[in-house]
Amino acid sequence: MNNQLKNILIVRTDRIGDVVLSLPLARIIKEKYPDAKVTFLVREYTKALPVNNPFIDEVITLEEKSSKVLFKKNVCKLRQKKFDTAFIVYPTFKISLIIFLSGIKNRIGSGYRLYSFLFNKKIFEHRKDAVKHELEYNLSLLSAIGIQNTGGINNVSFDLNVSKSSLKKVDEILNSVGINKDEKFIVIHPGSGGSAVDLPIDKFKELIKLLTDKKYKIVLTGSERETELCNKLTLNEFVFNLAGRFNLEELIALISKGSMLVANSTGPIHIAAALNKYTFGFYPKVKVCSAQRWGPYTDKKFIYEPELDCKDCTIEQCEKLNCMNTININSVFNNIVSVMENLNGEKNEI
């Protein structure tokens, strides 16, 4: 099969964090097959993640209208590209069928879906078992083309691009609210896409109060619909609510300028890890959304889980028992202070 690897498609049409954790595939493929063309297929709103990655030759977006996948249009689009190999990293029936009908000879995906017959190279791993990290599950797909890479923080690179024009825009916005260009600040992203269980808002309030008592500046981020949530956390003049102010490209630039990111299990925490930033993450003890599978892939991470001795927890049970409320905020605060003091005098990494 190796002599057929000339035009490779990587399909990841879900969310921000998922796409970030698929980016390392590009470099690994290029190192093994330098003459192969590597293309990413993503949704429009995640396009900023693979764009300008030096190991990705082209980024194409899924054709959608009102969040509905346009079946025929996508098949036609992919047929024209004449891909010989496709990695369906995130398989849904519709996406898998589109790839099948696009005339792509080598179709690599999970062997454990009802529609896995649409793939002719199958990898048999149950991701829901969470025995390893999502990024490492992604890497397992590469074994279908003769690449054995089990991951490890020092063995992968995200090659996430920070746009200069976005950095300029972010500097302008920060300056307009009173944060100087080289001033240190902490980014806190209190919302999430609802894929896990979040730290309660009162716990975020407790943390922000402790941090601003030390006069640390806090930038709150989120989508436009999370503006109200962030309003509730704008406790004093050291907190700046910038929810809804940045597109994805600008959010990447903002995180690159911050000293660290504090968040639930959500896309921005993976952006921060990819940019080699310190990350502070709150995770439930639910296997399918655990830190073991979805934690930031970096050695600069601090993970906080409920301080309860619970096993086989479910999202429903975690919410019912309010498990995340048992996370010790003083511990989070002390770790943040320790990192901030170590960063003192250093320039922000951009």
N, C-alpha and C positions, 0 to 999 in steps of 0.2 A: 504493500500500500504506500510505502514511503515515497516512491517516485511519482505518486499521484498528488502529493501535498503541495499544491501550487497556489491555491486560492481558498483560504480558510475563513469560515464565518463563526463567530462566537455570539450566541444568542442569549441575552439576559434582559428580558423585557419586564422586570418587576421594579423594585424600588431602589432608592439611593444606596443604602448600605449593601444591598445584594450586588449592585453593579460594582461598587468599590472593591468588594471581595472577589470579583472576577477579573479585575484589571491585571493582576500578576500573570495570568495565563499568557498574555500577549508577549511579554519579554521572554518567558520560558520557551514558548513556541519558536520565536525568532532566533533564540540562541541555538536551538537544535536544527531549525530549518530556515536559515537566513534569507533564502531566496523566495520563501513563501509570502504571499500577500495576506495580511491579517485584517479582517473587517469585524467591527462590533455592530450588532443590531440591538438597539435600545429604544426606549420610549423617548419622546421629545423632551420631557421634563428632566431626564437624567443625562441628556446629551453632553452637557458640560464636563462630565466626568472622564469619558474616554477621549474627548477632543484634544488635539495637540500632544497626545501621548506619543513619544518617539518610536514606540514599537507597534503602534496601530496605524495602518495605512489609510483606512477609511472608516468613517462612522456613518451608518445609515439608521434612519428612524422608522419605527413601526407605523404603518399608515392606519390612522384611527380617525373616527368622527364621533364627537360626544362620548369619548371613552370606549367606543365600540370598534373592535378590530375589523378593518375592511379586508375581508378574506381574499377576494379576487385581485384587488389592487396589490396586496402584499406578495401573492404568488407571482404575478407578472413582474413586479419589481425585482424579486430574487432570481427569477429565471434569467432575466437580462444580465445578471452579474456572473452567471456561470460558475458558481462555487462548486468545488469538488468535495469539500468536507465541511460539516457543520457540527458544532458542539452546542447541544440544546441544554444549557446549564440550568435554566429554569423551565421545566416542561409543563405546559398546559395542553389539553387536547387540541385546541384550535391552533396554537403555535406549532405544535408537533406535526399536525396535518398540513399546515402551510409549508413547512420545511420539506415534508414528504413529497408534496405536489410540485415543489420547485425544481425537481430534477437533480437534487444534490445526491451524489453517489454514496458518500460515507456520512451517515447520520448517527451521531454519538449521543447517547442519553441514558437515563436510568432504566434498569431492567425491571423495576418494581411498580410500574404504572399499568393500568388496564390497557392503555394505548401504546405500550412499549413496542408492540409489533411494528410501529412506524419507524423505529430505529433499527439499523442493522449492525450496530456496534453497541453493546449494552454493558453498563457498569452496574454490578449488583451490590448496592449499599443502601441501607435504610437511613436516610438523614435524620428522621425523627428520633432515632436511638441516641443521637447526640454524643456518640463516643469520641468524636473529634470535632474540630472547628469547621465552620461552613467553608472557609477558604480552602481547607485541606480536602474537603469533599469535592470542591471544584477542581482541584489539582488531580484528583483520582481519575477524572475523565481523560486526562492526557495519556494515561496508560494505553488507551486505544490506538494511539499513534506512536507508541514506543518510547514515551517519555515517562520515566519513573521519578516523581518528585513528591515527597511526603510533606513538604513545607518546612516550617520552622521559621521563627521571626527573622533570623539572619540569612535565610535562603530565599526570601521573596522581596520583590520591589514593586511598589504601586505605580511609580512614575506619574503621579498625579500633577497635572499642570496648574500653575497659578498665573492667571492672566494679568499682565501689567496694567491694562486699561481698567480691570476690576479693582486692582490694588489702589489705583488713583481715585476711583469712585468711592471706595471704602474709606480712604484717608479723608476725603472731602466730607463724608457723612459723619465720621468720628469727630473731625475738627468742628463741625457745626454743633455738636452736642457738648463739646468741651473736653474731648480726649485728644491730646497732642500726638503727633505722628509717631514718636518713639516711646510713648508712655505705655507702661505695662497695664494690662487689664485681663480680667477673667471672663470667658464666654460661658454663659449658662443657658442651656437649651432645655426648658422644663417640660415641653410637650413630647408627644411621640405619635407615631402612626397607628397606635392601638394594637401593635403586634405582640406586645408584652404587657407587664403590669408596672405602672409608673410609681415613682416615689410620690407620696401625698404632697399636695401644695403647701401644707403647714410645715412639712419638713424642709421644703425649699425655702420657706420664709425664715425658718430657724437658722438655716445655713447662711442665707444672705445677710441676716442681722449680724451674725458673728463676723462675717467677712467685712462688712461695711463699718463695723465698730473699729476695725483695724485700718479703715480708710482705703481698702482695696476698691478699685473701680470695677463694676460689673456691667457687662453688655448682655442683655437678654435677647435671644433670637427665637424665631418661630415663624410659622406661616401667618398669613393675614388673619386667618380665623383663630389663631392663637394669641392675637393681640390682647384680648381681654384677660386671658390667663396671665400674660406677662404684666399687664397693668396691676394685677393684684400683688405682684412681686416687686413692683417699683416702690420700695419702702422709703427711700430717701434720695438725697442729691447725688449719691455715689452709684446709683443704679440707672441704667439707660435702656429703655424699652425700644429695641429696634426690630421688633417682630413685624414681618411683612415688608421690610424696607429693602431686602436683598433678593436678587434672583440667585440661582444655584452657583453660578460662576462667581458672584460677589460674596456669597456665603463662604465658599472655599477660600477666597482672598482674606475675608475677615478672620476665619479660623487660623490661617497662616500667620496673621499678625498678633493674635492673642497669645497669652502665656500658657494657657491650658483650656480644656473644655470640660464642663461638668454637664452630664446628661443622663437620661434614661437610655434604654436599649433602642437606639434610633439612628438613622443615617448619618447625621453629623458626627457621631462618635467615631465612626469608621473613617470619615474624612480626616478628622483630627489625628487618628492613628496613622493614616497614610501619609500625613504631613509631618510625622515624627514629633507630634505635640504630646504633652502629658494629658492623659484622659482619666476622668473620674466617672465611673459608670455604676448605675443602680440596676440590679438584676434580680428577678424572682428566682426561687428554687423550683422552677418548672422546667423539666427536661428539654422540652421542645424549644423553649426560648431562654435557655440557660446561658450563663457567661461562657461555659465550656464550648458551646457552639457559636454564640453570637457576640462574645466579648471583643473589645478592640484588639487587633492583631499587632501588638507592640509590647516591648518590655517596659514602656513608660506608662503603665496602666495601674490604676487602683480600682478594685472591684468591691462593691458593697452588696451583700445579700441579707435577707431577713435573718435575724438572730434567733431563729426558731429551729428546733430539731425536727424538721418535717421531711418525709420521704414520699416519693411518688405524688408530689403536689400537682394540682391542676390549676389552670388560670382561674377557674370559678372558685375553687377552694381558697386560693391565695387572696382573691378579692374579698371573699366573704369573711375570712379571718383577719383581713387587713395586715397581712404579713409584712408588707413593705414599711409599715409604720414602726417596726422594731429596729430598723437600721439606725445605728448610733451616729448622730450628726456631729457630735464632738470629735469623733474619730476622723470623720471626713474633713472637718475644719482643720484639725491638727496636721493632717497629711498635706492639705493645700498650703497651709502656712509654711510648712517645712520646704515644699517645692518652691514656693514664691521666694523664700529667703535664699535658697540656693541659686535661683535665677537672678538675684539681685546683682546689678552691675553687668550682667550679660546682655547682649543685643538679642532681640527677638529673631528667631530663625524664620526666614521667608524663603 
